């Protein structure tokens, strides 16, 4: 997949105006060999290996290495459209008040998706989104959006803004270390909302998100729900100390835990929870959502228990920021 991403970057017309930074987050595959294969094709290509678990390693180390003022965080399973960099450059050059940007994140399925996936999309204005698979399609016209729609796999921002908002939170922590999982870009975008910072959706920032077969299973969705429960617990636990980290809208509404959330957070959840889940659905689909709600509850309770019983977890959750992303593990 990384090869597809780098190939799409290689095809950009503004190749000499960008730097590409690949942070190898402890992989044991042929990542280095893939990057080496593009050294002669992408002029400003940098590679660094760092085996500290979690997405923060790539994100915050990338910020440290980046010399440009406009940052674009991309997952290694996306394919950029041919005019991506040109759009990004013009968009930020022409809009001094712009802080965040994204574009369509459309699926590139390895196989035909199951019929039930249709129930995991929701409409928003003239578009739709599926946060379960990090998919977004708000149409073919540039529009202002809430920063909450700037998905992590296609996340563009000003470097100065990211630093001022104190960066990302932990994300994509391995299952064996889930107690140190956080809410990723959620708190960052919530701070941006609180400060009325402008975000933009532009069709020229389109990426195709490669969806492998294993992500089109109900078992994967259950894992995703559990993971979201952990994220929700992290957000709520921090909100008691950091008021600017109020719980944000998420892909999965914690149906079983809504009473645990303060009134403000409840309103956010009800606003963003897919309407499909409140409408009539086949009994089979209803049972699926019930199972997902239970998985979310289990993730939430797992993290709450870790937060309340393990001082290392509590101290990690309540860190002011995560520029030092070293996990408190042996």
N, C-alpha and C positions, 0 to 999 in steps of 0.2 A: 504493500500500500504506500509506503514512504516513497518508493520509486515513482509511483503515479503522481504524488504530490510534487516531487521535485521536477518531474517532467513538465508538469503544468506551469511551474515557476520558470523553467528554462525557456518556455515558449513566450514569455512576456516580452513586449517590445522595449520596455524601460529597464532592462536587466542591469544595465550599468548604474542605475540610480538607486538600487536597493542593496541591502545586505541580507543574506539568508543565514540564520543561525539554527543549527540542529543540535539540540541537547539530547544526548543518548542517556535516557533515564534507567541505566542499569540493565540494558538489554543483553541477551545472550545469543542473539541471532546475527545476521550479517549486516546490521545497520551501518557499521563503519565502511564496509566494502561498497554498499550502495552509495553512500555519500562520496567516497573516493571516486566513484564512477562519474560524478557530476562536477568534480573540481575544475576540469578544463572547460566546462560548459557554463557554469554559473560563476562569474568573476569574484564576487564577494561572499563566498560560501565559507562559513565557519562551523567547526564541529567540536563538541566537547563531551566527554564521558563523565557522568556523575551518577553514582549508584545509590544516592539517597532516595528512598521510596517516595512516590507522590508527585503529582503534577506541579507543585510549587517549585520543584527543582528546575524544571524546564522554564516555567514562567518567570520566576524571580531571578534565576541565573541569566536567563535571556535578557531581562531588563538591564542587568549589570553589564552585560557584554555589548548591548546595542548602542550604537553611536547616533542613530537617527532620532528625530523628535516625534515621528509618527511610528507607532508600533502596531503590528498585526500578529495576533496569536492564532496559529492554525494547528489543528490536529493533523496527525500523519496519515489520516484516511480521507482526506478531502482532495478534490481536483478543482483548481481555479479556472474560471473562464478566461478567455484570451485577453480581455481588456481589464482585468481585475486591478493591476497595479496602476494603470493609467487612470482608472476611475478613482482609486484611493487617493492618488496624488492630487488630482484636480479637486476632489471633494473637500479635502482639508485645506488646500491652498486658497480656495475660493470662499471658505466659510470659517472665519477666524473664531467664531463662537461655538464651533462644532467640537465636541469632546469625544464622542463615541460614534462608531458606525458599524454596520453590518449589511448583509444582503441575503438573498434567497439561499437557504441551505436545503437543497433538494435531494431526494433519495436516489441512490444508485444501487438498487437491490441486486444481490447475487442470484436470487431466485424470486419468483413471484411471491409477494407477501401473502400471509394468511388472510382470510376474509375478515377476521375479527379486528384486524388492525384499523379498519375504517372507524371503529368506535373509540380509537385513541387519538383521533384528530379533533380539533375544535376550530370553529370559525372565529375570526377576529376582524371586524370591519369587512373589507373586501377580500381578505385573505384567510389563511389557516395556519395552525401550528401543531406540532406533535413533539412536546418536550421529552417524551419518553425516549425518542430516538434523535433528539436534537435537530429537528426539522422545522423549517420556517419558510412560508411562502405568503408574503403580503402583497403580491401583485407585481406588475411590471412598470410601476411609476415610483419615482423617488418620493418619500414621505418622512416627516418627522415621526419618531416613535418614542415610547418610554425606553429608557436604558435597560429595563428588565428583559427586553427582547434581543439584546445583543448577546448572542449565544457564544459560549466559550470556544467552540470549534472554529469560529469566524469572528473574532473579537478584535476590533480596531479602535485605537484610542491615541490621545496625545500622551506622550511619556510623562510630561509635567503633571498632567491630571492624575494619572495612575499613581505617581509618587505622592502627590498631595492627599489622595484618598487612601493612602497607606497600603496599596496593593491588594493582592488576592488572599483568599483564605485557603487552607488545605483542601485538596481534592484528589480523586482517583488514588486513594490509599489502598494498598493490597488488602485482601480480605482478612489476612492474618493480623492486620494492624488497624482494623476498622475503628477501634476506639479513638484513633487520631484523625479520622476523617472529619472534614469540615464542610462548609457550604460554598466552596469555590468562589465564583464571581458574584454570588448573590448579595453579600453585604456591600461589596463595591458598587454594584448598580443601585442598591438602596440608598447609599450615601449620595450618589449622583442624582437620584430622584429628589432627595431631601434638599439638595442645593440647586435644583432646577437646571441642571446641566443638560445641554442639548445632545440628542442622539438622532441618528439618521439611518434610514433603510434605503439602500440604492440597489436597483436590479443589476447594475454593473459589478457589484461585489458578490456575484453569484458563485457559490461553490456546490459541487456535487459531493454528497456524503456517502461514502461506500458503506453499505449495510451488509455485513456478512450473514450467512445463513443462521449462525448461532444466536444472532440478536433478534431473529424473527420467530422465537419460541416463547411459549408462556413462561417457561422456567427462567429465561433471561429477564422477562418483565417482573417476575417475582423478586429476583435479585435486585433489580432496579428499584422496586418499591421498598425493599429492606434498606437499601443504600439511602433512599430518600428519607426514610425514617431517621436514620443516623444524622443526616444533614439537618433535618428539622430540629432534632434535639440540640445539635451544636448551635444553631441559630437562636433558639429559645434560651439556652443556657447563657450565651453571651449577652443577649438582650437585657438580662437582669443587671448587667454591669455597664455595658456600652449602649447607651440609648440610641446612638446613630446606627446601631446594627439591628434594628427592628426586623422581626421575621418577615421574610419576603415571599412573594408569590412563588410557588413551586410547581413542578410538573404534576405532583401527586398530592392530592388533598388528604390530610390525615383524618379520615372520617371518624375513626374511633377515638381521636384525641382532640377534637375541636374544642371541647370544654376546657382543655388545659391551656388554651391560647388566649391571650388578652384580647379585648374587644377590637382594638385596632388591627391586630394581626388577623382576627377572624374575618373582618371585612375584606382584607386583601385576599384571603384564601377563597372566600365566596365569589369574589369578583373574577378571579383567574381560574378557578376550577372548571374544567371543560363542561360546557352545558350538556354535552352528550351523556354525561354520567348522571344527570338529573332528569333525563327524558326517558321515554319508554324504550326498553331494550329487550331482546330475547332473554329468556331465563338463563340460558347458558352464559351470556355475556354478563348478566347481573352477578352470577356466581363467580365469574372471573374477577370482577371488581371487588367482590367481598373477600376473595382470597388475597388480592393485592392490598386491600386495606389492612388485613391481618398481618401480612408481611411487613407493611409500613409500621404497624404498631410494634412488632417484634424488634425492628431496627431501632425505633425510638426508645423502647424500654432497655434494650441492650446498652445504648449509649448513655442513657440517664443513669443506669446502674454503674457504669464505668466512671462517669463524671462524679458521682456521689461517693464512690468507694476508693478510687485510685487517685492519689494526689498528683501523680504525673499527668494524668489525663486532664484533671481540673486545671492545673497550671497551664497546660497546653491550650486548652479551650479558651482560657481567659488572657492569653497573651495579647498585648496591645496591637501588635502586627506580626507578620510572618516573614519579614525580610531575612531573618535568620530562620531558615526552614529545616534545620537539623532536628529530626525527631528524637524525643527523649527515650531512646531505646539503647540497649547494650550493643 
